[in-house]
Amino acid sequence: MRYRGAGRSAVLIVDEAQRLPLELLEEIRLLLNLETPREKLLQIIMAGQPELGDTLGRPELRQLKQRVSAICRLKPLSFEELREYLQHRLSRAGLPEQKLFPEEVIGLIHRYTQGIPRLVNSLCDAALRTGFALQSPRVTAAIIEETAGDLELSGPDDARATKELSSPPKVMPMPVVTPEAQPSHALPQNGSNGNGKVDIRIPMESYASRQSSLGFFGQLLNRWK
């Protein structure tokens, strides 16, 4: 009432609203009842992660959702928007011309963050600190790759690689050899060619290929520890 008497608007801003318990959300709904016959005495802004929409969609909160007059959703930044965002942040920090992040590096940042501003801030801040420690005049792709690994960020290429690893292995055709040519690899089989020998053998991996596979899975296991 004091703000209204002074001709000022009262606004309540609730951040991270998706984490609020149902009891507190109900209290917020009751605050919306503060009004006069002509206007509301209190404006409420609730900000949160996408999970907030799921929370407001619960049946027990339908009365609160019915009082929502506007819903705004921030979409991830496109590549062009990300470039403008970096330019704006750097200019506000005192760097009118953006020379720290080359074009290919901006593309790499967009790939790892998917244009989500919070991830962009985290990745760029860590990359700038790493570049400062290395006394690099600009942020390089190697710095972004290392920083993204430290922050455990994965791009679309990593997601595709994970999908390929989880897919069933393909059955490869085995070469046919005669028992005389490869007697040490012959195996007994019912209904074979009549001499108790099989006309195929299991192909053996080369040493280099096998060591490469073992090294890959070793690195994967170390990351899971």
DABEL-V841054 format. One record per residue. N is the residue number from 1. RES is the residue in one small letter. PHI is phi in radians with two decimals (NA if undefined). OMEGA is omega in radians with two decimals (* if undefined). NEAR is the number of other ideal C-beta (glycine too) atoms within 8 Angstrom. Layout:
((N	RES	PHI	OMEGA	NEAR) (N	RES	PHI	OMEGA	NEAR))
This chain:
((1	m	NA	3.14	5) (2	r	-1.11	3.12	5) (3	y	-1.13	-3.12	8) (4	r	-1.15	3.11	9) (5	g	-1.13	3.12	6) (6	a	-1.53	-3.13	6) (7	g	1.33	-3.12	4) (8	r	-1.98	3.13	6) (9	s	-1.67	3.07	5) (10	a	-1.79	-3.09	9) (11	v	-2.23	3.05	8) (12	l	-1.88	-3.14	10) (13	i	-1.91	-3.14	7) (14	v	-1.97	3.13	11) (15	d	-1.66	-3.10	6) (16	e	0.90	-3.05	9) (17	a	-1.16	-3.13	12) (18	q	-1.19	-3.12	10) (19	r	-1.67	-3.10	5) (20	l	-1.29	3.07	11) (21	p	-1.25	-3.10	5) (22	l	-1.08	-3.12	9) (23	e	-1.11	-3.14	6) (24	l	-1.27	3.07	8) (25	l	-1.12	3.07	13) (26	e	-1.17	3.08	9) (27	e	-1.12	3.10	8) (28	i	-1.12	3.10	14) (29	r	-1.07	3.14	11) (30	l	-1.17	3.10	7) (31	l	-1.13	3.12	10) (32	l	-1.23	3.11	11) (33	n	-1.40	3.10	6) (34	l	-1.32	-3.07	7) (35	e	-2.74	3.01	8) (36	t	-1.91	3.10	5) (37	p	-1.04	-3.06	3) (38	r	-1.93	-3.01	3) (39	e	-2.77	3.03	5) (40	k	-1.42	3.10	7) (41	l	-1.51	-3.08	9) (42	l	-2.43	3.02	10) (43	q	-1.76	-3.08	8) (44	i	-2.10	3.07	11) (45	i	-2.06	3.11	8) (46	m	-1.94	3.13	8) (47	a	-2.08	-3.13	9) (48	g	-3.04	3.10	10) (49	q	-1.32	-3.13	6) (50	p	-0.96	3.13	6) (51	e	-1.13	3.12	8) (52	l	-1.08	3.10	12) (53	g	-1.09	3.10	8) (54	d	-1.16	3.13	9) (55	t	-1.13	-3.13	12) (56	l	-1.21	3.12	10) (57	g	-1.43	3.13	7) (58	r	-1.24	-3.08	9) (59	p	-1.00	-3.08	4) (60	e	-1.27	3.13	5) (61	l	-1.93	-3.09	12) (62	r	-1.12	3.13	8) (63	q	-1.18	3.08	7) (64	l	-1.20	-3.12	12) (65	k	-1.13	3.12	9) (66	q	-1.15	3.13	6) (67	r	-1.59	3.12	8) (68	v	-1.33	-3.09	8) (69	s	-1.66	-3.12	3) (70	a	-2.67	3.10	4) (71	i	-2.20	3.12	5) (72	c	-2.09	3.12	4) (73	r	-2.13	3.09	5) (74	l	-1.61	3.12	4) (75	k	-1.55	3.09	4) (76	p	-1.03	-3.13	6) (77	l	-1.27	2.99	12) (78	s	-1.34	3.14	7) (79	f	-1.07	-3.13	10) (80	e	-1.13	3.12	6) (81	e	-1.15	3.10	9) (82	l	-1.13	3.11	14) (83	r	-1.07	3.12	9) (84	e	-1.13	3.13	8) (85	y	-1.11	3.12	11) (86	l	-1.11	3.13	14) (87	q	-1.06	-3.14	9) (88	h	-1.13	-3.11	8) (89	r	-1.13	-3.13	9) (90	l	-1.24	3.11	10) (91	s	-1.16	3.10	10) (92	r	-1.18	3.12	6) (93	a	-1.49	3.08	6) (94	g	1.85	3.12	5) (95	l	-2.07	-3.05	9) (96	p	-1.05	-3.13	4) (97	e	-1.79	-3.08	4) (98	q	-1.42	3.12	9) (99	k	-2.15	-3.09	5) (100	l	-1.35	-3.06	9) (101	f	-2.05	3.07	10) (102	p	-1.11	-3.08	7) (103	e	-1.02	-3.10	5) (104	e	-1.16	3.12	7) (105	v	-1.26	3.08	13) (106	i	-1.08	3.08	13) (107	g	-1.07	3.12	9) (108	l	-1.19	3.10	11) (109	i	-1.09	-3.14	15) (110	h	-1.14	-3.13	12) (111	r	-1.16	-3.10	10) (112	y	-1.36	-3.06	13) (113	t	-1.72	-3.08	11) (114	q	1.03	3.09	8) (115	g	1.40	3.13	12) (116	i	-1.39	-3.01	9) (117	p	-0.95	-3.11	9) (118	r	-1.09	3.10	6) (119	l	-1.23	3.09	11) (120	v	-1.06	3.13	15) (121	n	-1.07	-3.11	8) (122	s	-1.14	-3.10	9) (123	l	-1.16	-3.11	16) (124	c	-1.18	3.12	13) (125	d	-1.09	3.13	8) (126	a	-1.17	3.13	11) (127	a	-1.16	3.11	12) (128	l	-1.13	3.11	10) (129	r	-1.17	3.10	8) (130	t	-1.16	3.10	11) (131	g	-1.08	3.09	13) (132	f	-1.11	3.14	8) (133	a	-1.13	3.13	6) (134	l	-1.51	-3.09	7) (135	q	0.98	3.12	4) (136	s	-1.54	-3.13	9) (137	p	-1.22	3.11	2) (138	r	-2.63	3.09	10) (139	v	-1.42	-3.12	13) (140	t	-1.74	3.10	9) (141	a	-1.10	3.13	8) (142	a	-1.12	3.11	6) (143	i	-1.15	3.12	13) (144	i	-1.10	-3.14	15) (145	e	-1.06	-3.13	9) (146	e	-1.16	-3.13	9) (147	t	-1.15	3.11	12) (148	a	-1.09	3.08	12) (149	g	-1.15	3.11	8) (150	d	-1.13	-3.14	7) (151	l	-1.51	3.13	9) (152	e	1.03	3.05	5) (153	l	-1.64	-3.14	10) (154	s	-2.21	3.11	8) (155	g	-1.63	3.14	9) (156	p	-1.04	-3.13	6) (157	d	-1.12	3.11	7) (158	d	-1.15	3.11	8) (159	a	-1.13	3.11	9) (160	r	-1.15	3.13	8) (161	a	-1.12	3.10	8) (162	t	-1.09	3.12	9) (163	k	-1.13	3.13	8) (164	e	-1.18	3.13	7) (165	l	-1.17	-3.10	6) (166	s	-1.50	-3.13	5) (167	s	-1.37	-3.13	6) (168	p	-1.10	3.13	3) (169	p	-1.17	3.12	4) (170	k	-1.41	3.11	4) (171	v	-1.50	-3.11	4) (172	m	-1.68	3.10	4) (173	p	-1.15	-3.13	4) (174	m	-1.71	3.14	8) (175	p	-1.21	3.12	7) (176	v	-1.61	3.10	5) (177	v	-2.28	3.14	10) (178	t	-1.49	3.12	6) (179	p	-1.06	-3.11	12) (180	e	-1.20	-3.10	4) (181	a	-1.30	-3.10	6) (182	q	-2.29	-3.10	9) (183	p	-1.21	-3.06	8) (184	s	-1.30	-3.12	4) (185	h	-1.82	-3.11	8) (186	a	-1.30	-3.13	10) (187	l	-2.17	3.09	7) (188	p	-1.22	3.13	7) (189	q	-2.70	3.08	6) (190	n	-1.22	3.12	3) (191	g	1.21	-3.12	3) (192	s	-1.46	-3.04	11) (193	n	-1.43	3.04	6) (194	g	1.78	-3.14	4) (195	n	-1.85	3.10	6) (196	g	1.32	-3.14	5) (197	k	-2.04	3.12	11) (198	v	-1.71	-3.09	10) (199	d	-1.58	3.07	9) (200	i	-2.34	3.07	8) (201	r	-2.43	3.11	11) (202	i	-1.39	-3.14	6) (203	p	-1.18	-3.13	6) (204	m	-1.60	3.07	4) (205	e	-1.21	3.01	7) (206	s	-1.24	-3.10	6) (207	y	-1.08	-3.10	6) (208	a	-1.12	-3.14	6) (209	s	-1.15	-3.12	8) (210	r	-1.17	3.12	9) (211	q	-1.16	3.11	8) (212	s	-1.13	3.13	8) (213	s	-1.13	-3.14	9) (214	l	-1.13	3.11	8) (215	g	-1.13	3.13	8) (216	f	-1.09	-3.12	8) (217	f	-1.21	3.06	8) (218	g	-1.12	3.08	8) (219	q	-1.13	3.13	8) (220	l	-1.11	3.13	8) (221	l	-1.15	3.12	8) (222	n	-1.13	3.12	7) (223	r	-1.23	-3.14	6) (224	w	-1.44	-3.08	5) (225	k	-1.22	*	4))
